[in-house]
């Protein structure tokens, strides 16, 4: 007869990990548990990888947009360039390493997948259920516009990555620390040096640190200062280098003033403005300025009929100074038309079911997959292809048709869905229902403020569906966090303390009852598959993962009520 001791010895000899077969069983079990827990994210991530491989094969080596020629030109920091030099520097480093334009598109696709992984990880870290966190990654993984921009030589994927990385660092711990705040500051600075609209992020980060870094004043000040210093130092270095090269200690370029001018000039009624004589040519009657590429704003900023082509500022003034003064005068005199124009652009993203086109905007076909290889600046693009590839670009038409059909029929994020996400995030952020006790209010507002702030900053210049991409990586995570907060279980309450007539001496009988109960405990048979009372079960790796993730949830840190007397 086999004794119990001999069975335990045999079990110890064949424990998982004792040999290759046991280790394989253990690994397979852990993999099944992990896959069962994260099945939805695994499915979405796999589809995202497949779509990106299809885009990489369909349009070889990459799609060059109008901005791509500037990114791939000779790198030299200059305020004459419309965009900051963060992405051109990255593109040159990749080309020096791989000597292939396809590496730029592959890098963008990897950034998109990394963004999805960051969103999923930080949401799980904050206690969001896996299926909610997985749904938040759906837009960045599956949206056709996101896939197209990644296949282009464009700065948007790198900008999105720095935005999400900075937010993830701030939310990785229940409260931001000086170290995580400094990392977020560096990430926000990198985002701002990739696209100027990223300058808004530092305000959202500073406000979050000031409110979420503890109850004491000193930790708040230290954490906020760490983020600010880490953000400012790269900006000072960028401006100092620009001063050494161009003699101008500044970060933003003249394109910022030009973009604001074009936006305001197309929004106001010029005949009703009271302007100095030297500013009057900047606001001609309707019909004088012709649209460029279908966009009237582009016509004012870059068109051949723009007033800027022939404009000469007065003595002692620069063109940018005059443009900034014109913007101030026009906004103060006609604030409602300007607000209506910018607000309408912001609402377009949230109200349009599909990405449609309106008169006076850039063609929406630019942001759709085409069945013929798209060439912008044909001569310049072909010369870049010959330089880096030695031949013209190649298109796989069957795959291109599949991608186009997918984008137009299924692969887009409807605006009303994003609007519902905004409403959900606002409800949780302002403490509606159970969200008030979830500890996730500031986290919801951080995601939402970053997303809406970036959209608003872009719409101040011009509406383009390309500039709406930050919504895909900020608004859905805010909604997932809000849904988790609104549906979280109510916190347990301490039982009210009861006062017996006998006073403090009455505690002695209660202690005796507890002692008697401990001497004669009720016998509870263990359920099938569980460990005996004298053999505590060791939690498996999957359970360790669940506990470690759950330990970051603020709800798990609440004190649980003690055992009832008796």
RAZIDA-V731006 format. One record per backbone hydrogen bond with DSSP energy under -1.0 kcal/mol. CO is the residue of the C=O (numbers start at 1). NH is the residue of the N-H. Records with the same first field share a line. If there is no record, write none. Layout:
# RAZIDA-V731006
CO = NH / NH
This chain:
# RAZIDA-V731006
3 = 7
4 = 8
5 = 9
6 = 10
7 = 11
8 = 12
9 = 13
10 = 14
12 = 15
15 = 18
19 = 23
20 = 24
21 = 25
22 = 26
23 = 27
24 = 28
25 = 29
26 = 30
27 = 31
28 = 32
29 = 33
30 = 34
31 = 35
32 = 36
33 = 37
34 = 38
38 = 42
39 = 43
40 = 44
41 = 45
42 = 46
43 = 47
44 = 48
45 = 49
46 = 50
47 = 51
48 = 52
49 = 53
50 = 54
51 = 55
52 = 56
53 = 57
54 = 58
55 = 59
58 = 396
60 = 394
63 = 153
67 = 71
68 = 72
78 = 81
85 = 89
86 = 90
87 = 91
88 = 92
89 = 93
90 = 94
91 = 95
92 = 96
93 = 97
94 = 98
95 = 99
100 = 103
101 = 105
102 = 106
103 = 107
104 = 108
105 = 109
106 = 110
107 = 111
108 = 112
109 = 113
110 = 114
111 = 115
112 = 116
113 = 117
114 = 118
115 = 119
116 = 120
117 = 121
118 = 122
119 = 123
120 = 124
121 = 125
122 = 126
123 = 128
124 = 127
129 = 133
130 = 134
131 = 135
132 = 136
134 = 137
137 = 141
138 = 142
139 = 143
143 = 147
144 = 148
145 = 149
146 = 150
147 = 151
151 = 63
152 = 154
155 = 159
156 = 160
157 = 161
158 = 162
159 = 163
160 = 164
161 = 165
162 = 166
163 = 167
164 = 168
165 = 169
166 = 170
167 = 171
177 = 181
178 = 182
179 = 183
180 = 184
181 = 185
182 = 186
183 = 187
184 = 188
185 = 189
186 = 190
187 = 191
188 = 192
189 = 193
191 = 194 / 195
193 = 86
195 = 198
196 = 199
197 = 200
198 = 201
200 = 204
201 = 205
202 = 206
203 = 207
204 = 208
205 = 209
206 = 210
207 = 211
208 = 212
209 = 213
216 = 220
217 = 221
218 = 222
219 = 223
220 = 224
221 = 225
222 = 226
223 = 227
224 = 228
225 = 229
226 = 230
227 = 231
228 = 232
229 = 233
232 = 236
233 = 237
234 = 238
235 = 239
236 = 240
237 = 241
238 = 242
239 = 243
240 = 244
241 = 245
242 = 246
243 = 247
248 = 250
253 = 256
254 = 258
255 = 259
256 = 260
257 = 261
258 = 262
259 = 263
260 = 264
261 = 265
262 = 266
264 = 267 / 268
269 = 272
270 = 273
276 = 279 / 280
279 = 282
280 = 283
285 = 288
292 = 295
295 = 292 / 299
296 = 300
297 = 301
298 = 302
303 = 306
306 = 309
314 = 317
318 = 322
319 = 323
320 = 324
321 = 325
322 = 326
323 = 327
324 = 328
325 = 329
326 = 330
327 = 331
328 = 332
329 = 333
330 = 334
334 = 338
335 = 339
336 = 340
337 = 341
338 = 342
339 = 343
340 = 344
341 = 345
342 = 346
343 = 347
344 = 348
347 = 351
348 = 352
352 = 415
354 = 356
358 = 361
363 = 366
364 = 367
365 = 368
377 = 381
378 = 382
379 = 383
380 = 384
381 = 385
382 = 386
383 = 387
384 = 388
385 = 389 / 390
394 = 60
396 = 400
397 = 401
398 = 402
399 = 403
400 = 404
401 = 405
402 = 406
403 = 407
404 = 408
405 = 409
406 = 410 / 411
410 = 412
411 = 144
414 = 418
415 = 419
416 = 420
417 = 421
418 = 422
419 = 423
420 = 424
421 = 425
422 = 426
423 = 427
424 = 428
425 = 429
426 = 430
427 = 432
428 = 431
432 = 435
433 = 436
434 = 437
435 = 438
440 = 444
441 = 445
442 = 446
443 = 447
444 = 448
445 = 449
446 = 450
447 = 451
448 = 452
449 = 453
450 = 454
451 = 455
452 = 456
453 = 457
454 = 458
455 = 459
456 = 460
458 = 461 / 462
464 = 467
465 = 468
466 = 469
468 = 471
469 = 472
471 = 475
474 = 478
475 = 479
476 = 480
477 = 481
478 = 482
479 = 483
480 = 484
481 = 485
482 = 486
483 = 487
500 = 503
503 = 506
504 = 507
505 = 508
507 = 511
508 = 512
509 = 513
510 = 514
511 = 515
512 = 516
513 = 517
514 = 518
515 = 519
516 = 520
527 = 530
532 = 535
540 = 544
541 = 545
542 = 546
543 = 547
544 = 548
545 = 549
546 = 550
547 = 551
549 = 552
550 = 553
553 = 556
555 = 558
